[in-house]
Amino acid sequence: MSSFNYDLLVIGAGSGGVRAARIAAGHGARVAVAEEHRVGGTCVIRGCVPKKLLVYGAHFAEDLKDARRFGWNVPKCTFDWTVLRNNVLAEVDRLNGLYRQNLSNHQVTVLDERATVAGPHEVVLAGGRRLTAKVILIATGATPAVPSVPGAELGITSNEVFHIEHAPLRVVIAGGGYIANEFAGIFHEFGAQVTLVNRSNQILRGYDESVRDRLLQISLGKGIEFRFNAAFERIVRQADGSLRVHLKDGEPIDCDQLLFATGRRPNTAGLGLEAAGVDLDDQGAVRVDEYNRSSVDSIYAVGDVTNRVQLTPVAIREGHAFADTVFGGTPRTVDYRCIPCAVFSHPPLAGVGLTEAQAREQLGSVKVYTSDFRPMKNVLANRDERALYKMVVDADTDRVVGLHMIGPDAPEILQAAAVAVKAGLTKQDFDDTVALHPSMAEELVLLK
Ligand SMILES: Cc1cc2nc3c(=O)[nH]c(=O)nc-3n(C[C@H](O)[C@H](O)[C@H](O)COP(=O)(O)OP(=O)(O)OC[C@H]3O[C@@H](n4cnc5c(N)ncnc54)[C@H](O)[C@@H]3O)c2cc1C
């Protein structure tokens, strides 16, 4: 019998931590997981899941409008934020229960407390209890980063947005990444005047230029406002309770809600890692090798806290690979090539592989095929939104190296097509596949 309290002590019961705990326990390890907030982590409690449910809720605004063109007599509809919010939070509660149950079914002990690292094999819980483990896994995720400007505390982040009392009539969203653009779409569909304030001159850095430009054009057409190259000066509460956002240049903006979506910082502050000898990078992320091992042999890290690719499926894979490597006797690493990703904006966009610019830089000789079309449904609905699909092909080998799209259901279509890109299929392989008609996805095999 080992002299440690546990074989594995995981700090953080989010996407990566829960998967690692469950798989390690399945390999026979004695496992505990410490969680300071709620089991399920960011994705389940205040990220992907509640966000996607709000996206669904928001999309009804367009569906109800379009339905009239399809013959439905839709009376004037009103939207009740409280109903949606409470239903979403109830679903989050249900999932939280399932996650707890799942851990308990695998004999994983849940410690409902904040934990910090006290040494290579020692953890201290907030209540003072000290526990030892042969291996410690840091899976503490990331936390919203808020710019330090006077009055920033008057704003909220994605941690609070799912709980707000009222849907705002005027909202300022700080940031230009996927969370900012998703909430811009959500609040716009709920009827708010949305202004997105970004410090650079573009949105969605890292995504293909054509699709992000299409989203910008569609968003502008819908009435979402953008302030580019804008820096916050201060935020003040006005006599009527609303907020006034002062920027370094340009007119101030009045709003009812200010949402900061200005990036996420690895959650390592006050965790005791430096004292235990764990190397952190300049962003505070835990430095790990390809097997998720830190600079201390007995301490590993997975997920957002390592700041590699901050996505749920990646954290899950890292947690799984860690558990198989350390407790299953099967060393495994994660393949970071061709990770598909999406922005659940209105309309959504998605991509996998190299953007056109990346391909030109890395490969030199590149062929690009695009389809710029108005989806059939949008035509009948009189909706002036065009979809855009782009395929990036290595001209020397005919291999499809990137696929990028914006339009209805783009993430659903792209997930399937990503298999082909990951498998290294060629443009000819796409061409050889018979179209499924009528569909939007058929554009992928009809690109000329
Ligand atoms: C608004 C939003 C939308 C998102 N949408 C998507 C999406 O559509 N698709 C996607 O793939 N990803 C999305 N993400 C990202 C995704 O949520 C994260 O990549 C994922 O949750 C990372 O998993 P993790 O295990 O690393 O950390 P987390 O899931 O964040 O879990 C970390 C856990 O550790 C706990 N913790 C932290 N410190 C301590 C401590 N000292 N002691 C005890 N417990 C501690 C935290 O409370 C948390 O529960 C979204 C994120 C946000 C914020």
The ligand as a Tripos MOL2 file, in Angstrom:
@<TRIPOS>MOLECULE
LIG
   53    58     1     0     0
SMALL
NO_CHARGES

@<TRIPOS>ATOM
      1 C1        -17.8590   31.9070  -22.5890 C.3       1 LIG1
      2 C2        -17.0000   30.7410  -23.0400 C.ar      1 LIG1
      3 C3        -17.3910   30.0130  -24.1290 C.ar      1 LIG1
      4 C4        -16.6260   28.9220  -24.5480 C.ar      1 LIG1
      5 N1        -17.0530   28.2270  -25.6460 N.ar      1 LIG1
      6 C5        -16.3330   27.1740  -26.0730 C.ar      1 LIG1
      7 C6        -16.7800   26.4170  -27.1880 C.ar      1 LIG1
      8 O1        -17.8070   26.7120  -27.8030 O.2       1 LIG1
      9 N2        -16.0420   25.3310  -27.5510 N.ar      1 LIG1
     10 C7        -14.8860   24.9790  -26.8930 C.ar      1 LIG1
     11 O2        -14.2640   23.9710  -27.2590 O.2       1 LIG1
     12 N3        -14.4290   25.6950  -25.8460 N.ar      1 LIG1
     13 C8        -15.1330   26.7810  -25.4170 C.ar      1 LIG1
     14 N4        -14.6900   27.4940  -24.3310 N.ar      1 LIG1
     15 C9        -13.3960   27.1280  -23.7090 C.3       1 LIG1
     16 C10       -13.5660   25.9360  -22.7640 C.3       1 LIG1
     17 O3        -14.5600   26.2080  -21.8170 O.3       1 LIG1
     18 C11       -12.2440   25.6330  -22.0780 C.3       1 LIG1
     19 O4        -11.2480   25.4560  -23.0500 O.3       1 LIG1
     20 C12       -12.3120   24.3820  -21.2200 C.3       1 LIG1
     21 O5        -13.3100   24.4780  -20.2460 O.3       1 LIG1
     22 C13       -10.9420   24.1290  -20.5530 C.3       1 LIG1
     23 O6        -11.0170   23.0340  -19.6880 O.3       1 LIG1
     24 P1        -10.0320   22.9370  -18.4500 P.3       1 LIG1
     25 O7        -10.2520   21.5830  -17.8680 O.co2     1 LIG1
     26 O8         -8.6710   23.3060  -18.8480 O.co2     1 LIG1
     27 O9        -10.4940   24.0630  -17.4320 O.3       1 LIG1
     28 P2        -11.9140   24.4150  -16.8330 P.3       1 LIG1
     29 O10       -13.0150   23.7420  -17.5380 O.co2     1 LIG1
     30 O11       -11.9420   25.8940  -16.7490 O.co2     1 LIG1
     31 O12       -11.8590   23.8080  -15.3630 O.3       1 LIG1
     32 C14       -10.9990   24.3030  -14.3800 C.3       1 LIG1
     33 C15       -11.6680   24.0940  -13.0380 C.3       1 LIG1
     34 O13       -10.7080   24.2930  -12.0120 O.3       1 LIG1
     35 C16       -11.3410   24.9270  -10.9180 C.3       1 LIG1
     36 N5        -10.2720   25.5330  -10.1240 N.ar      1 LIG1
     37 C17        -9.4260   26.5270  -10.4850 C.ar      1 LIG1
     38 N6         -8.5180   26.7440   -9.5150 N.ar      1 LIG1
     39 C18        -8.7930   25.8700   -8.5150 C.ar      1 LIG1
     40 C19        -8.1890   25.5930   -7.2550 C.ar      1 LIG1
     41 N7         -7.1200   26.2640   -6.8430 N.pl3     1 LIG1
     42 N8         -8.7390   24.6310   -6.4840 N.ar      1 LIG1
     43 C20        -9.8210   23.9430   -6.8840 C.ar      1 LIG1
     44 N9        -10.4170   24.1500   -8.0790 N.ar      1 LIG1
     45 C21        -9.9030   25.0930   -8.8850 C.ar      1 LIG1
     46 C22       -12.2800   25.8920  -11.5720 C.3       1 LIG1
     47 O14       -13.3080   26.2750  -10.6990 O.3       1 LIG1
     48 C23       -12.8010   25.0660  -12.7500 C.3       1 LIG1
     49 O15       -13.9580   24.3540  -12.4130 O.3       1 LIG1
     50 C24       -15.4410   28.5710  -23.8590 C.ar      1 LIG1
     51 C25       -15.0370   29.3260  -22.7500 C.ar      1 LIG1
     52 C26       -15.7980   30.3960  -22.3480 C.ar      1 LIG1
     53 C27       -15.3530   31.2000  -21.1580 C.3       1 LIG1
@<TRIPOS>BOND
     1     1     2 1
     2     2     3 ar
     3     2    52 ar
     4     3     4 ar
     5     4     5 ar
     6     4    50 ar
     7     5     6 ar
     8     6     7 ar
     9     6    13 1
    10     7     8 2
    11     7     9 ar
    12     9    10 ar
    13    10    11 2
    14    10    12 ar
    15    12    13 ar
    16    13    14 ar
    17    14    15 1
    18    14    50 ar
    19    15    16 1
    20    16    17 1
    21    16    18 1
    22    18    19 1
    23    18    20 1
    24    20    21 1
    25    20    22 1
    26    22    23 1
    27    23    24 1
    28    24    25 2
    29    24    26 1
    30    24    27 1
    31    27    28 1
    32    28    29 2
    33    28    30 1
    34    28    31 1
    35    31    32 1
    36    32    33 1
    37    33    34 1
    38    33    48 1
    39    34    35 1
    40    35    36 1
    41    35    46 1
    42    36    37 ar
    43    36    45 ar
    44    37    38 ar
    45    38    39 ar
    46    39    40 ar
    47    39    45 ar
    48    40    41 1
    49    40    42 ar
    50    42    43 ar
    51    43    44 ar
    52    44    45 ar
    53    46    47 1
    54    46    48 1
    55    48    49 1
    56    50    51 ar
    57    51    52 ar
    58    52    53 1
@<TRIPOS>SUBSTRUCTURE
     1 LIG1         1 GROUP 0 **** ****
